[in-house]
């Protein structure tokens, strides 16, 4: 796995959202759980595509928060599939912010999400092409 550059986003742009006042913690920064949920949704996009159907999140590792997100920041989410197994898919997700008054972007968090392809009974199923 290559080490991503700290200056430019790595992966496919899979989502963009504006951080709102309702998403803040008591200190006025955007709550980390909100950001984690956005990243989980972003990571599920390439996982769903690869699995050609429903997936469930089973793990989040290597989560690093580099800096806070503020109300009004535009948050862009980038995802890259880094590994797939018989039923599982590991996706690296980065979140980048752009303050609305600027054109400069900076990475705010990154993590690795693991998804498992599931069937209609929520049981693991092989990825297409796997037996």
N, C-alpha and C positions, 0 to 999 in steps of 0.2 A: 504494500500500500504506500503510495506517495504521500509526502507531508504537504498539506495544502498551504498556500501562501497566506500570510496574515493580512495582505493588502487587497486581495481579490477573492470573491466568492468561488467556491468549488462545487461543481455539480449542476444539476438541472434546476432552474427556477420552477418551483412547484406551488408557491403561494406568496401572497402579499396582503398585509393587513395593517390598519392603523391602530396603535395602542390608544385606548380610551380611558377616561377617568374611572369608570366602573371596574377596571382591571388593576387598580393600584393596591399596594399594601399600606399599612398605617404610616409609613415614611413618605408616601407619595410616589414611589417608584413602581413600575409595573411588576406585579406579583410573579415570582418565578414559576408557579404552577400554571399560570396562564400561558407563559412562554413555552413551557414543557408540553402543554396540550396542543399548541399551534405546531410545534415540532413533530409531535406524534402524528398529527393529521398530515403534515407534509411528507413524512417518511412513509406513510401508508400509500401514497400515490404511486411511487415506483414499485412498491411491494405488490399492490393490487394488480398493476399492469403485468408484472412478471408471473404472478400466481394465476392470472386470468380469472380472478374471483376473490371471494371473501378471505380476509386475513384477520388475525388477532395479534395484538401486541403482547409479547411474553416477557420482554426484558428491555431495560434501558441501562446502558453502561457508558462509562467514559464521559459523563456529563460534566461540562465545565462552563461556568458563568464568568465571562471576561469583564463585563461592565453592565451597568443597569440600563434599562430601557425607560424612557420618559413618556408621559402622556403626549400624544401627537406625533411621536416618531412613527415613521413608516418602517415596518418590519418585513423583510424579504427572506423567504425560506428556500434553501437549496438542498437537494438530496442526491445521493449517489449510492447505488447498490454496490456494496463492497464484497459480498459473499452470498452464495446461495447453496443450500444443501438439498436433501431429499424433500423436506417439507418447510424448511425455514429460509428466511431471507434477512440478511443484516444490511441496514441502511445507515450511512453516515449523513447526519443532518446538521446544517449550519444555519444560524439566524444572524442576519445583518440588519443594522438600523441605519436610517437616514433621517436626521432631524428635518422637519418640514421646511425650515428656513435655510437649509444648506443642501449642497450637492455631494457632500462627502459621506461615504458609507464606512461603517466599521463593524467588525464581527463582534457580536455580543454573547453568543453561546454556541456550543456544538456538542454533539453526542452521537452515540451509536444505538440504534433501535433494532430490536429483533422481532420479526413477525413470523407467524406460522400460518400457512394456508390451511383453511378449515372448510369442511363440507357443510351441508344443510343441518347436520346434527351437532355442529360445532366440534367435530373431531378432526384431528390433523389429517390432511390428505396430501398425496404427493404433488409436487409442482409439475406442470406440463412438461413432458419429456422425461420425467423420473418414474421409476417403478418401485 
